[in-house]
């Protein structure tokens, strides 16, 4: 097992990465010491893994809140159902929430925890690769709004993150590949050496070799933990973690959060952002080709919906990174070096959107 620390003074917490951690009752109880525990999972994950947690928390008052599977259910109505369960069972401020699932479960559970009685503790137990390396770490919690993704939310750090790579064995191939987008992102924005490792290790990752997974997740989480520790509330550097997301969120919104997985949209969004960086004269031909090749190897080079450039830009303008009416974009100067920019040529953005969205 590998361990990391997200350093945020009194809100610091550990990340555990290893195999068969859900069977480690001692580890789970050490980080979920509450008498009252609400387990939030979904209809896909709960039948597979909830029983393991029930054994670990046999001496607690454990209540389940099982939500429907899918991004379309990450909304205020589902969060309200969770609060109803907490209230109906008279859960107090020293109760804890355990999030067992992917990004939707983790984001929604964290948001529910942040709001209930002005904030109770929660623990993340992610069950997808995407959640392992992205949404479970950093304390961003939210639900979607019809006008855009993650528009209603809060920063609320977990008490711990427990990542069991054994759970990835049962993950459908499409969801697994979608998670690779966020792993690739870290190499692109801040670690060229890690990107080279990913190029060489992609066959092992696609085969879901445990040692390769632990290494990839550990390096990804270490990079994110460092950024979050320096910029918890995304006033600067943390915005780099949104590389590809502004375009990706537009893809998700255009398709009603039903046709694309989040990682698929981010993967294509990264390709669009890299293409724009190249069009602006920042990114070399060679780097653009390497990026395209890795995304293709991971199966993340899908064609965006042909909704038209104007409609895609409309959704981009409601993104959280808009300031003073200007869309701030994460662009690449080279592999391993990203920048936050609102100073780009509109004509280049328009041409790139036309190229990909029609």
C-alpha positions, 0 to 999 in steps of 0.5 A: 500500500502507498500513502500520500498526504494532502497538506491543508493544515487542520484539514489535511488528510491521507490517501491510501492506494493499494489492493484489497483495501475494502477487506481491511476493516481496521483501516476503514474503522480507523478513518470512519470512527463515527457511531452513525454512518451513511453509506452513499452508493449507486445501483451498480456499485452497491450490489458489488461492494456494499457488503464488504463495508457493512462487515467493517461497520458492523458495530455502527448505525449504518444506513444506506442511500442508494442512488440511480447510476448516471451523470443525469442524476447528479442534481439537487433532487438527488441530493435532497433525497440524501438529506431526507435520509439523514434527517429521517434517521436523526443523524447528528453533526458527528455522523459521517458519510462514506461515498462508495462509487465513481465521480457522481457518487463522490461529488454528490456525497461530498456536497450533501456532507458539506451542506448537512448541518453546515458540514459533516465529515465524509470519506471517499472510497472511489470505484472508478479510475477517473474518481481515483485520480481526480474527483475523490481528491481535492474537496470539490463537491457539486451537483449539476444544473440544467445550465451547466455542469457543477454549477452548484457546489462547495469546497469540502475536503474528505477525512480520507481517500481509500483507493482499492485498485482491486475494484477496477477489475469489474469496471466496464472497459468504456468507463475504465478507458474514460478514467485514463483521460484524467491520468494522461492530463497530469502528464500533459499539464505538469510532468513530461516524464510521467507522460513519457512513462504513460506512452511506454506503459499504456499496454500494461495500463490497458491490461489493468496490471495492478502494479502499473495501476498503483504507480499511475494512480500514485503519481497522479494523486501526488501531483494533484495533492501538491497542487491542491495543497498550494491552491485549495480554492482554485484562485490560481494554479489549481485551474490547470487541473481543468485542462480539456474540461471547458471543451469537455463540459460543453460536449457533456452539456450539449448531449444532456449528460447522457451520451458521453462519459465525463472522461471521454468528454475530457479526453476529446476536450484535451485534444481540442485544447492541444489543437488550439494551442498548436494553432496559436503557435504555442505547441509543436507539431511533434507534441501535438502528434504525441498527444493525439497518439496517446489519446487514440491508444486509450480510445479517447479521440472521439468526434465531438457532437456536430452542434455548431461552433456557436452553440459549443461556445455558448456552453463554454461561456457558462463555465466556472472559469469565465471572468469578466465575460472572458472564457479562461482556457488552459493551454499547452506550451509543451508537454508538461507545461500548461498555462491559464490564459484569457489572452488568446486570439478569438479567431483561433478559438473560433476556427478550432471550434468550427473544426471540431464542432462543425 
